Amino acid sequence: MSKKSMMCAAALSVALLSGCASVPMESNEKDQELKTFPAPPQDQAGLYIFRDSSMGPILKKTVKVDDQVIGETAINTYFYRPLAPGAHVLATESEFSDNKLNLNAEAGKNYYVRQYIKFGVFVGGANLEQVSEAEGQKGVASTKLAR
């Protein structure tokens, strides 16, 4: 690839990554309620999946729990879902196939998972990582609840 073509590709990438994506949002009341981080019912676990990175602001990335789509994230958004105790597979779309994270949920506990954007060959991909309660609550506090 010529130097001029590489420069054009780089400029296009920067332009594409500088806009902002939007997704349907929940009410401020529900957002604030979930940010108190209530314990889930004793027969369920709570799952917060958040995206607090400023990388890839125009990219919306699908999130799934056990092959069921729960929504698309945008920059500074999160989801909350109650889960049955037991093994679950979380997934997010990436460039060539979903990236997955296994989670073994215990009843009565909240879990925090960060979705982050990473550079790809053609478009940005996404991945998931489980984080500590303190890090997760900090990440969720800086984001807004998506529908």
Residue pairs with C-beta under 8 A, 6 or more apart in sequence:
1 9
16 58
17 55
17 56
17 57
17 58
17 59
17 124
18 57
18 58
19 57
19 58
20 57
20 58
20 74
20 75
21 57
21 58
21 59
21 60
21 74
21 75
22 74
23 60
23 71
23 72
23 73
23 74
23 77
23 146
23 147
24 71
24 146
24 147
25 77
25 144
25 145
25 146
25 147
26 145
26 146
26 147
30 145
31 144
31 145
34 48
34 80
34 140
34 145
35 140
35 141
37 110
37 137
37 140
38 46
39 46
39 108
39 109
39 110
40 46
40 82
40 107
40 108
40 109
40 110
41 82
41 108
42 107
42 108
43 85
43 107
44 82
44 83
44 84
44 85
44 107
44 108
45 82
45 83
45 84
45 85
45 105
45 106
45 107
45 108
45 109
45 110
45 111
46 80
46 81
46 82
46 83
46 109
46 110
46 111
47 65
47 79
47 80
47 81
47 82
47 83
47 88
47 90
47 103
47 105
47 110
47 111
47 113
48 78
48 79
48 80
48 110
48 111
48 112
48 113
48 136
48 140
49 63
49 70
49 73
49 78
49 79
49 81
49 90
49 113
49 114
49 115
49 128
50 77
50 78
50 79
50 112
50 113
50 114
50 115
50 136
50 139
50 140
50 143
51 61
51 73
51 74
51 75
51 76
51 77
51 78
51 114
51 115
51 116
51 117
51 143
52 76
52 114
52 139
52 142
52 143
53 75
53 116
53 117
54 75
55 116
55 117
55 118
55 124
56 75
56 117
56 124
57 74
57 75
59 74
59 117
59 123
59 124
59 126
60 72
60 73
60 74
61 72
61 73
61 92
61 93
61 115
61 117
61 126
62 69
62 71
62 72
62 92
62 93
63 69
63 70
63 71
63 72
63 73
63 79
63 90
63 91
63 92
63 115
64 70
64 90
64 91
64 92
64 98
65 81
65 83
65 88
65 89
65 90
65 91
66 88
66 89
67 89
67 91
70 79
70 81
71 79
71 146
71 147
72 146
73 79
73 92
73 115
73 126
73 146
74 146
76 142
76 143
76 144
77 143
77 144
77 145
77 146
78 139
78 140
78 143
78 144
78 145
78 146
79 145
79 146
80 145
83 105
83 111
84 105
85 105
85 106
85 107
86 104
86 105
87 102
87 103
87 104
87 105
88 102
88 103
88 104
88 105
89 100
89 101
89 102
89 103
90 100
90 101
90 102
90 103
90 113
90 128
91 98
91 99
91 100
91 101
91 128
92 98
92 99
92 115
92 126
92 127
92 128
93 125
93 126
94 118
94 120
94 125
94 126
94 127
95 120
95 121
95 122
95 123
95 124
95 125
96 125
99 125
99 126
99 127
99 128
100 128
101 113
101 128
101 129
101 130
103 111
103 113
103 130
105 111
110 133
110 136
111 130
111 136
112 130
112 131
112 132
112 133
112 135
112 136
112 137
112 139
112 140
113 128
113 129
113 130
113 131
113 136
114 128
114 129
114 131
114 135
114 136
114 139
115 126
115 127
115 128
116 126
116 127
116 128
116 129
117 124
117 125
117 126
118 124
118 125
118 126
118 127
119 125
131 139
